[in-house]
Amino acid sequence: MVARASHTPYSGIRRFLYSCLVLFLLTAANNLFAQTSLIEFRIKSAYLNNFVKNVEWPVNAVSDTFRIAILQDKALVEEFSNIIDPKNHHGKMIPRKVISLDELDNVSKYQMIYADAKSGYSAQDLLNAVGRKPILLVTENYEFGSTMINFIFNNNKLQYEATNVLQIESNNLVLNNAILDRAVDSEDEEEFQRTLRELRKKLNLTEDKNQEQSRRIQKLNKIMALKEDTIAQKEAYLDSIRADVARQQKLADELKATVDSNAAEILKKERDLEENDLKLTQQMVELEKARKNFKEIEKDMSRTMKALENQKFFLMISVFVTLLIAVLLIVAYRSFVKQRKQAAIINRQKEEAEIQRDEIQTQHIQLADKNKEITDSITYAKRIQDAMLPPLDTFHQLLPKSFVFYLPKDIVAGDFYWMEKSNGKIIFAAADCTGHGVPGAIVSVICSNALNRSVREFKLEKPSEILNKTLEIVLEKFNSSHSDEEVKDGMDIALCAFDPITFELEYAGANNPLWIIRKGSDEIEDYKATKQPIGKYLKHVPFVNHKVKLKEGDTIYVFSDGFADQFGGEMGKKFRSLHFKELLLSIQDKDMNAQKRAIEKAFFGWKGKLDQLDDICVIGFRV
């Protein structure tokens, strides 16, 4: 008891010191926590500001203010509001506004939404609220791949994952590569190493195959070079045909003008001949009447001479009658001479008319020969264009459940279908070149050759890259023309690359869309094309590339505008895209061959007796 009492004052001092130390540590920890939270908010604000700068929204998605919603985190709202940089939206500086949200109501007026997993909303709730609207969803502490961009702590460091790029692109948002380069991948490293070892093992097993394939590729390159030389020769021949067609057309126009002029002159001369024939007939009738009158006069004179044989005035009467006869004979002779002259003129005019008729017949024969030469040239051009198209057997071999409805307006066409296979991917397209007939066919040869070079020579597989290179080649070809006139021809196209192993479809288009009908669905997914042609344009932009994951039973359609633009029906109106969609939805229970027959029947039933307006190309295939 004495010993414990001797330490009592020191124990009180020790407890006091311990209390002060604990209070100091709590204060320091609280300050450290507050400072750490402030730093974390500033880092998040900087990341969010970076997302605003490096993500591109559609033009009509932002009006006068760029709105950012923070779900149930007012401290982050306060910190992020300190950043007042305006948003550069397609060249226009737009102010930003940060707003605090408590509920997921009316989110369509915001361009970006941030939510922490502690908010109580699941990833599916957030995605359902965003839907297909152009809204960037940024979250924290959600599962990988469940949202768009997700914050995580990696080795006590705040970082982010770009978890669902396809979802971002489907909402019409475009990510800058700077965001993707800085994103982290939180998938398991051990699984990655195991996959890497398996890939290396497969790589070792395929080295011999790669060598054999390299030799085959070299052989194919030689064959391709020969084919490209052949195509170049055919292009030169097509140029000569085009010049010859122009000359023959000019000659035909001149012959037609001459024929029309001669026909008018012949018609006029025929009318003059008819009038002269009528006058001659009347004169012949009058001469016949004069002859009858002369005979009657002779009879009267005979009776008079008998009556006056014994009279004194016989001589005078005889003289008078003789003079009268002489006058009548002179009148008759002059009339006869005049009729002979008119008959000679008429005969000469008839001979001239027969000569002109013979000349016209000769010109008709020459015109028919020229038309035959032009038709033969165009028919040969069709053979060349048919050789350019991929064989339908190859098309059905690569895409078994497919059809091609191809109907040119004239002998040759501006529409064409195209297919290549590269590294296991099946690349196909439906294209529509400017015009139809011979001009459209010539443009189609140039554009088809540009597509072949983009895939074969430049080894491109991504549809947007293929279209960018094709545009470059076509513009170079048109600009190298020696003509002083500017070439404004071009091509609209829907281009797809399908991987039959992964069922992944990539698409890029120039004015022509891609339609997908999912199995069992009654709606069409419409993937819009870039609004510019392959050809001369005011301001070109890079073509947009779309990626779509397909499933077995899904049906894909690409086409030109010839079907929807056809006039027909009871009112003589256009078929229109809406009617075309309804037609495709109504035949989803049929196989692809039956679909082609149904589409062909619908077209001719709509067109009726009207002329076909444009070339038609429709491609459909089912996974």
DOFITI-210441 format. One line per field, with one value per residue (C-alpha): residue number from 0; residue in one letter; chain; x, y, z. Coordinates in steps of 0.001 Angstrom, whole numbers, plus 500000, padded with zeros to 6 digits. Layout:
N
resi (NUM/...)
resn (A/...)
chain (A/...)
xx (X/...)
yy (Y/...)
zz (Z/...)
***
This chain:
623
resi (0/1/2/3/4/5/6/7/8/9/10/11/12/13/14/15/16/17/18/19/20/21/22/23/24/25/26/27/28/29/30/31/32/33/34/35/36/37/38/39/40/41/42/43/44/45/46/47/48/49/50/51/52/53/54/55/56/57/58/59/60/61/62/63/64/65/66/67/68/69/70/71/72/73/74/75/76/77/78/79/80/81/82/83/84/85/86/87/88/89/90/91/92/93/94/95/96/97/98/99/100/101/102/103/104/105/106/107/108/109/110/111/112/113/114/115/116/117/118/119/120/121/122/123/124/125/126/127/128/129/130/131/132/133/134/135/136/137/138/139/140/141/142/143/144/145/146/147/148/149/150/151/152/153/154/155/156/157/158/159/160/161/162/163/164/165/166/167/168/169/170/171/172/173/174/175/176/177/178/179/180/181/182/183/184/185/186/187/188/189/190/191/192/193/194/195/196/197/198/199/200/201/202/203/204/205/206/207/208/209/210/211/212/213/214/215/216/217/218/219/220/221/222/223/224/225/226/227/228/229/230/231/232/233/234/235/236/237/238/239/240/241/242/243/244/245/246/247/248/249/250/251/252/253/254/255/256/257/258/259/260/261/262/263/264/265/266/267/268/269/270/271/272/273/274/275/276/277/278/279/280/281/282/283/284/285/286/287/288/289/290/291/292/293/294/295/296/297/298/299/300/301/302/303/304/305/306/307/308/309/310/311/312/313/314/315/316/317/318/319/320/321/322/323/324/325/326/327/328/329/330/331/332/333/334/335/336/337/338/339/340/341/342/343/344/345/346/347/348/349/350/351/352/353/354/355/356/357/358/359/360/361/362/363/364/365/366/367/368/369/370/371/372/373/374/375/376/377/378/379/380/381/382/383/384/385/386/387/388/389/390/391/392/393/394/395/396/397/398/399/400/401/402/403/404/405/406/407/408/409/410/411/412/413/414/415/416/417/418/419/420/421/422/423/424/425/426/427/428/429/430/431/432/433/434/435/436/437/438/439/440/441/442/443/444/445/446/447/448/449/450/451/452/453/454/455/456/457/458/459/460/461/462/463/464/465/466/467/468/469/470/471/472/473/474/475/476/477/478/479/480/481/482/483/484/485/486/487/488/489/490/491/492/493/494/495/496/497/498/499/500/501/502/503/504/505/506/507/508/509/510/511/512/513/514/515/516/517/518/519/520/521/522/523/524/525/526/527/528/529/530/531/532/533/534/535/536/537/538/539/540/541/542/543/544/545/546/547/548/549/550/551/552/553/554/555/556/557/558/559/560/561/562/563/564/565/566/567/568/569/570/571/572/573/574/575/576/577/578/579/580/581/582/583/584/585/586/587/588/589/590/591/592/593/594/595/596/597/598/599/600/601/602/603/604/605/606/607/608/609/610/611/612/613/614/615/616/617/618/619/620/621/622)
resn (M/V/A/R/A/S/H/T/P/Y/S/G/I/R/R/F/L/Y/S/C/L/V/L/F/L/L/T/A/A/N/N/L/F/A/Q/T/S/L/I/E/F/R/I/K/S/A/Y/L/N/N/F/V/K/N/V/E/W/P/V/N/A/V/S/D/T/F/R/I/A/I/L/Q/D/K/A/L/V/E/E/F/S/N/I/I/D/P/K/N/H/H/G/K/M/I/P/R/K/V/I/S/L/D/E/L/D/N/V/S/K/Y/Q/M/I/Y/A/D/A/K/S/G/Y/S/A/Q/D/L/L/N/A/V/G/R/K/P/I/L/L/V/T/E/N/Y/E/F/G/S/T/M/I/N/F/I/F/N/N/N/K/L/Q/Y/E/A/T/N/V/L/Q/I/E/S/N/N/L/V/L/N/N/A/I/L/D/R/A/V/D/S/E/D/E/E/E/F/Q/R/T/L/R/E/L/R/K/K/L/N/L/T/E/D/K/N/Q/E/Q/S/R/R/I/Q/K/L/N/K/I/M/A/L/K/E/D/T/I/A/Q/K/E/A/Y/L/D/S/I/R/A/D/V/A/R/Q/Q/K/L/A/D/E/L/K/A/T/V/D/S/N/A/A/E/I/L/K/K/E/R/D/L/E/E/N/D/L/K/L/T/Q/Q/M/V/E/L/E/K/A/R/K/N/F/K/E/I/E/K/D/M/S/R/T/M/K/A/L/E/N/Q/K/F/F/L/M/I/S/V/F/V/T/L/L/I/A/V/L/L/I/V/A/Y/R/S/F/V/K/Q/R/K/Q/A/A/I/I/N/R/Q/K/E/E/A/E/I/Q/R/D/E/I/Q/T/Q/H/I/Q/L/A/D/K/N/K/E/I/T/D/S/I/T/Y/A/K/R/I/Q/D/A/M/L/P/P/L/D/T/F/H/Q/L/L/P/K/S/F/V/F/Y/L/P/K/D/I/V/A/G/D/F/Y/W/M/E/K/S/N/G/K/I/I/F/A/A/A/D/C/T/G/H/G/V/P/G/A/I/V/S/V/I/C/S/N/A/L/N/R/S/V/R/E/F/K/L/E/K/P/S/E/I/L/N/K/T/L/E/I/V/L/E/K/F/N/S/S/H/S/D/E/E/V/K/D/G/M/D/I/A/L/C/A/F/D/P/I/T/F/E/L/E/Y/A/G/A/N/N/P/L/W/I/I/R/K/G/S/D/E/I/E/D/Y/K/A/T/K/Q/P/I/G/K/Y/L/K/H/V/P/F/V/N/H/K/V/K/L/K/E/G/D/T/I/Y/V/F/S/D/G/F/A/D/Q/F/G/G/E/M/G/K/K/F/R/S/L/H/F/K/E/L/L/L/S/I/Q/D/K/D/M/N/A/Q/K/R/A/I/E/K/A/F/F/G/W/K/G/K/L/D/Q/L/D/D/I/C/V/I/G/F/R/V)
chain (A/A/A/A/A/A/A/A/A/A/A/A/A/A/A/A/A/A/A/A/A/A/A/A/A/A/A/A/A/A/A/A/A/A/A/A/A/A/A/A/A/A/A/A/A/A/A/A/A/A/A/A/A/A/A/A/A/A/A/A/A/A/A/A/A/A/A/A/A/A/A/A/A/A/A/A/A/A/A/A/A/A/A/A/A/A/A/A/A/A/A/A/A/A/A/A/A/A/A/A/A/A/A/A/A/A/A/A/A/A/A/A/A/A/A/A/A/A/A/A/A/A/A/A/A/A/A/A/A/A/A/A/A/A/A/A/A/A/A/A/A/A/A/A/A/A/A/A/A/A/A/A/A/A/A/A/A/A/A/A/A/A/A/A/A/A/A/A/A/A/A/A/A/A/A/A/A/A/A/A/A/A/A/A/A/A/A/A/A/A/A/A/A/A/A/A/A/A/A/A/A/A/A/A/A/A/A/A/A/A/A/A/A/A/A/A/A/A/A/A/A/A/A/A/A/A/A/A/A/A/A/A/A/A/A/A/A/A/A/A/A/A/A/A/A/A/A/A/A/A/A/A/A/A/A/A/A/A/A/A/A/A/A/A/A/A/A/A/A/A/A/A/A/A/A/A/A/A/A/A/A/A/A/A/A/A/A/A/A/A/A/A/A/A/A/A/A/A/A/A/A/A/A/A/A/A/A/A/A/A/A/A/A/A/A/A/A/A/A/A/A/A/A/A/A/A/A/A/A/A/A/A/A/A/A/A/A/A/A/A/A/A/A/A/A/A/A/A/A/A/A/A/A/A/A/A/A/A/A/A/A/A/A/A/A/A/A/A/A/A/A/A/A/A/A/A/A/A/A/A/A/A/A/A/A/A/A/A/A/A/A/A/A/A/A/A/A/A/A/A/A/A/A/A/A/A/A/A/A/A/A/A/A/A/A/A/A/A/A/A/A/A/A/A/A/A/A/A/A/A/A/A/A/A/A/A/A/A/A/A/A/A/A/A/A/A/A/A/A/A/A/A/A/A/A/A/A/A/A/A/A/A/A/A/A/A/A/A/A/A/A/A/A/A/A/A/A/A/A/A/A/A/A/A/A/A/A/A/A/A/A/A/A/A/A/A/A/A/A/A/A/A/A/A/A/A/A/A/A/A/A/A/A/A/A/A/A/A/A/A/A/A/A/A/A/A/A/A/A/A/A/A/A/A/A/A/A/A/A/A/A/A/A/A/A/A/A/A/A/A/A/A/A/A/A/A/A/A/A/A/A/A/A/A/A/A/A/A/A/A/A/A/A/A/A/A/A/A/A/A/A/A/A/A/A/A/A/A/A/A/A/A/A/A/A/A/A/A/A/A/A/A/A/A/A/A/A/A/A/A/A/A/A/A/A/A/A/A/A/A/A/A/A)
xx (500000/502827/504583/501354/500703/504192/503475/500022/501100/503217/500359/498058/500661/501185/497444/497304/500203/498590/495325/497152/499011/495778/494037/496997/497017/493247/493534/496430/494638/491515/493538/495410/492110/490615/493737/493728/490041/490705/493565/491350/488571/491073/492427/488866/488033/491126/490186/486577/487839/490108/487116/485151/488030/488860/485375/483464/479667/477337/476717/473047/473690/474786/472861/474081/475509/477521/475840/477620/475658/477355/475187/475078/478545/478328/481995/483072/480550/482144/485683/484840/482970/486319/487360/485729/487322/484711/484012/485291/482302/482969/484880/482429/483391/480454/480341/480061/477782/478238/475018/474391/471797/469985/467858/468125/465289/465278/468953/468508/469414/472959/475997/478029/476955/479239/478108/479844/478858/477910/475010/472979/472285/473354/475283/472188/470086/472595/472754/468958/468702/471295/469911/471070/471289/474617/475583/479015/478609/481598/481456/483618/484088/481788/482606/484834/482875/479552/479615/481498/484442/485097/487459/489460/492278/495265/498165/496626/496584/493397/493130/490347/489250/487676/485428/482934/484111/481325/478673/480318/480396/476790/475768/477326/480311/483880/486805/490164/493102/494609/491864/492350/496153/495944/493261/494303/493225/492194/491849/493765/497502/497875/495118/496848/500197/498537/496832/500140/501924/499190/499437/503198/502797/500316/502665/505504/503214/502226/505693/505966/502484/503430/506414/504212/501652/504412/505338/501685/501327/504318/502739/499384/501134/502547/499073/497582/500222/499273/495582/496246/498119/495126/492748/494919/494760/490977/490709/492680/490386/487345/488757/489083/485522/484270/485964/484618/481104/481300/482373/479691/477051/478069/477888/474503/473177/474411/472823/469552/469510/470176/467470/464942/465792/465558/462300/460767/461889/460543/457218/456988/457857/455319/452627/453749/453564/450046/448980/450561/448858/445537/446108/447153/444011/441844/443629/443174/439443/439250/441165/438745/435845/437531/437925/434241/433309/435572/433823/430434/431687/432890/429425/427769/430202/429414/425697/426256/428464/425791/423138/425235/426648/424548/424826/427152/428590/429995/433524/433291/431798/434516/437192/435574/435330/438901/440097/438037/439527/443005/442412/441099/444078/446514/444818/444842/448514/449593/447695/449342/452855/452196/450992/454142/456348/454449/454671/458462/458783/456709/458822/462034/460692/459711/463225/464758/462387/463375/467085/466540/464516/467423/469835/467604/467429/471243/471526/469076/471257/474396/472640/471543/475136/476426/473805/474831/478504/477606/475447/478205/480740/478447/477767/481504/481843/479209/481362/484272/482088/480710/484294/484955/482067/482795/481238/477981/479292/482184/479756/477527/480561/481861/478369/476188/472951/472936/471475/472339/469481/471328/469261/471008/468801/470744/473149/475915/475420/476796/475825/478027/478638/482146/483784/487268/488584/491531/493009/489834/487551/484922/484776/481784/479991/477045/478104/476257/478344/477218/474742/473947/474702/478168/479227/478211/479978/483257/483131/482327/485469/487625/486030/486163/489856/490453/488762/490920/494111/493123/492754/495296/498068/497759/496633/493750/490922/489106/486165/486756/490452/489530/487108/489644/492281/489711/488723/492406/492943/489740/490503/494056/492680/490170/492669/495204/492768/494093/490659/490084/486666/486429/485380/482532/481612/481808/480404/478047/478828/478055/481179/481233/483921/482545/484537/482771/484590/483839/480590/481906/480826/482563/480857/481634/479539/479536/475870/474564/473483/473628/470386/470375/467300/467958/466492/462908/462883/460315/462589/465506/468805/469819/473555/474027/476721/479127/477396/479928/480639/483755/484567/484704/483209/483323/485014/485948/486146/487478/484878/483313/483858/481080/481531/478553/478407/476107/474316/473157/469945/470612/470082/472143/471224/473268/471900/471909/469092/467617/464934/463551/463585/461572/458262/455190/452051/448549/449619/452976/454962/458377/458686/460563/462856/460003/458104/461370/461881/458328/458977/462172/460464/457569/459841/462002/460312/461667/465105/467426/466553/462845/463598/465260/462212/459875/461940/462074/458306/457606/459796/458196/454728/455364/457038/454261/454493/456672/460333/463037/464479/467961/470270/469409/471724/470528/472719/471378/472911/471943/474421)
yy (500000/502419/501688/502240/505520/506747/506456/508008/511597/510313/508097/511118/513047/510065/509805/513500/513214/510192/512134/515081/512738/510983/514313/515512/512336/512518/516153/515368/512348/514399/517120/514471/512810/516148/516994/513522/513871/517313/515917/513022/515454/517584/514517/513398/516928/516970/513580/514698/517923/515803/513655/516801/517996/514665/513267/514555/514910/515161/518701/518814/517213/520521/523794/526808/525163/521977/520351/517902/516067/514693/512100/512500/514053/517788/518026/516910/519352/522212/521235/520554/523889/525668/524592/527084/526126/526324/523269/523426/521910/521640/524944/526787/527640/526698/527404/524483/524014/521418/520321/518082/515314/513261/511080/509700/511827/513720/512964/513596/517306/516439/515610/513799/512000/510898/508288/506408/502844/504175/506053/502837/502646/499539/499774/498577/501346/503927/502454/502273/505947/506934/504653/505528/509263/511073/511033/509987/507845/508056/505865/504753/501309/499447/496076/496064/496386/497275/501034/503334/504871/503691/505110/502528/502602/500716/500413/503263/505419/506808/505655/504889/502126/502593/499605/499680/501476/499913/501347/504775/504621/503362/506532/508555/509649/509654/508955/510627/508204/510147/508782/505195/505413/506498/503982/500907/497296/495667/492144/489440/489482/485739/484966/487271/485460/482075/483228/484679/481332/479499/482020/481599/477810/478164/480612/478051/475402/477665/478904/476257/477120/480806/480040/478088/480896/483433/481500/481365/485086/485801/483691/485452/488843/487927/486844/490068/492128/490391/491014/494675/495018/493427/495820/498776/497595/497206/500712/502086/500186/501583/505108/504496/503089/506169/508493/506409/506452/510250/510607/508196/509977/513328/511852/510309/513681/515346/512604/512918/516706/516213/513541/515778/518708/516550/515001/518469/519485/516259/516756/520295/519120/516291/518839/520978/517886/517140/520726/520567/517200/518751/521750/519439/517357/520477/521677/518265/518454/521951/520764/517873/520316/522519/519508/518649/522274/522242/519138/520752/523882/521730/520176/523582/524871/521909/522553/526267/525700/523445/526062/528851/527018/529122/532361/535256/535442/531897/533142/535597/532979/530548/533105/533864/530183/529643/532515/531209/527727/529247/531173/528067/526021/528695/528721/524924/524787/527330/525397/522167/523733/525094/521669/520018/522489/521854/518101/518416/520425/517849/514977/516778/517385/513713/512679/515021/513655/510066/511010/512610/509565/507323/509566/509390/505607/505518/507781/505532/502537/504400/505465/501861/500685/503315/502330/498693/499623/501620/498766/496217/498432/498809/495047/494385/496912/494907/491785/493718/495006/491497/490235/492956/491725/488844/485544/484765/481249/482803/485174/482281/480170/482855/483894/480746/482311/485343/486833/489579/491364/493185/494876/497419/500043/499844/497299/498501/499984/502461/500170/497199/494708/493881/491246/490333/487954/489096/487356/485381/488435/488663/492215/493068/496188/497560/500642/503286/505395/508672/508175/504944/503431/503953/506971/505190/501990/503851/505453/502032/500520/503295/502951/499128/499225/501708/499304/496420/498452/499538/495902/494085/496626/498605/495587/497449/495579/498223/499596/503262/502997/501274/504099/506794/505207/504610/508295/509266/506991/508130/511836/511257/509479/512251/515061/513461/513868/516041/517586/521228/520323/519428/515794/515785/512096/509840/506871/506153/502874/500682/498610/495751/493433/490258/487831/484438/483153/485952/487097/490673/493041/496340/498918/502279/504063/506963/508147/504529/502990/499508/497827/494933/492918/490845/487361/487566/491385/493566/496605/497595/498826/501671/502504/505875/506516/509445/512199/512533/510643/508953/511814/515605/517235/520630/519406/515774/514244/510774/508035/506727/503027/501065/497714/495410/492041/489690/486518/483502/484309/488054/489432/492212/494388/496881/498501/501414/503977/502629/500439/503143/505821/503780/505372/503182/502050/503371/507020/506812/507775/506667/503367/505202/503830/503409/501105/499224/498649/497314/494939/493555/493081/491214/488543/487644/484220/483251/481919/484198/482766/483244/486779/487610/486337/488345/491542/491039/490423/493527/495683/494652/494787/498361/499499/498149/499589/502551/502708/501687/504906/503778/500791/498530/496563/494892/492481/490474/487735/485887/484812)
zz (500000/500787/497476/495406/497238/496450/492630/492607/491627/488723/487497/487243/485314/483002/482294/481553/479136/477450/477070/475468/473104/472027/471482/469378/467289/466698/465635/463318/461869/461286/459532/457532/456531/455517/453515/451905/450988/449519/447418/446277/445253/443343/441499/440632/439501/437299/435801/435203/433601/431359/430329/429394/427201/425485/424776/421733/422003/418961/417679/418743/422174/423781/423555/425555/428740/429291/432354/434725/437448/440659/442423/446256/446709/447470/448500/445015/443507/445472/444448/440761/440527/441089/437568/435246/431924/429136/426952/423341/421517/417760/417732/420047/423656/425938/429725/432146/435147/437934/439680/442715/442245/444906/442598/439038/437666/434367/433551/429806/430213/431448/429301/432057/435281/438165/440739/443593/444447/447924/446292/446434/442684/440764/437495/435597/437220/435983/432462/432236/433236/430608/427863/424335/425067/424473/428201/429580/432758/435185/438329/441251/442830/440397/438802/435705/432475/434146/433357/430916/432896/436479/439193/441219/443802/442398/444906/446961/443818/442255/438645/436162/433786/430331/430973/428089/424944/422842/425165/424873/421071/420901/422767/419905/422020/420646/423044/422465/422440/425371/427665/426507/426832/430495/431483/433508/433045/436317/435009/436787/435883/436487/433985/431496/431923/431498/428313/427102/427621/425671/422840/422670/422555/419658/417970/418076/416568/413665/412632/409891/408647/408565/406339/403919/404001/403272/400143/399117/399769/397524/394795/395295/395144/391731/390558/391958/390119/386853/387534/388316/385002/383262/385045/383993/380376/380642/382121/379158/376777/378607/378158/374413/374320/376135/373598/370685/372176/372487/368831/367635/369694/368177/364641/365427/366612/363396/361240/363144/362614/358841/358595/360355/358020/354848/356016/356437/352921/351393/353146/351740/348193/348428/349291/346257/344029/345218/344462/340954/340277/341252/338915/336063/336520/336384/333213/331564/332347/330824/327699/327301/327518/324844/322532/322931/322247/319166/317806/318331/316549/313644/313384/313482/310831/308628/308848/308317/305249/303733/304451/302946/299876/297568/299489/298783/302234/302148/301716/304594/306864/305861/306643/309977/310892/309804/311978/314891/314505/314310/317534/319287/318075/319317/322721/322871/321807/324441/327081/325926/326066/329553/330735/329319/331192/334426/333877/333352/336588/338450/337068/338055/341587/341831/340795/343418/346055/345168/345400/348820/349914/348929/350864/353935/353687/353438/356490/358392/357559/358710/361926/362583/362029/364470/367027/366635/367135/370262/371598/370881/372698/375714/375701/375757/378582/380479/380076/381581/384440/385111/385332/387948/390176/392598/391422/393230/393964/395905/397636/398786/399733/402139/403340/402916/404163/401873/398698/396188/394373/391551/388807/386495/384815/381520/380002/382320/385782/388296/391230/392076/394874/396124/398339/399641/402309/404442/407494/408109/407841/405079/403720/401526/400276/398282/396285/394230/391810/390257/387406/385547/382163/380615/382790/386001/384897/384252/387717/389249/387674/389180/392640/392625/391716/394571/397039/395755/396204/399724/400858/398687/398298/401548/403669/405339/407110/409192/407141/408086/407109/403824/402946/403888/401614/398829/398991/398687/395640/393854/394366/393118/390032/389273/389908/387538/384626/381750/381193/382173/383574/387271/387931/390465/390192/393250/395127/398057/399839/402866/403753/406327/407732/409369/411560/411290/414405/416891/415167/415312/412519/411715/409483/407906/405295/402863/402837/402773/406160/407729/408893/411411/412452/415557/415805/417125/417044/415283/415046/412782/414219/411887/411876/410218/407624/407473/405481/402659/399386/398041/395697/395482/398613/400322/403541/404161/407658/408646/408233/411482/412284/414073/415876/416453/418241/416328/417404/415449/413591/413235/409697/408070/405050/402976/399803/397358/397092/393833/395512/397842/395089/392544/391475/391286/393073/392418/392970/391126/394246/395585/397488/400367/403096/405628/403254/402558/406336/406651/403740/405348/408746/407093/405528/408553/408836/405377/404399/402412/398952/399692/400928/397597/395672/397929/397465/393684/393531/395649/393379/390076/391623/392776/389508/387301/383774/384810/383766/386230/387726/388847/389322/392285/394596/397848/399899/402826/404966/408123/410811)
***
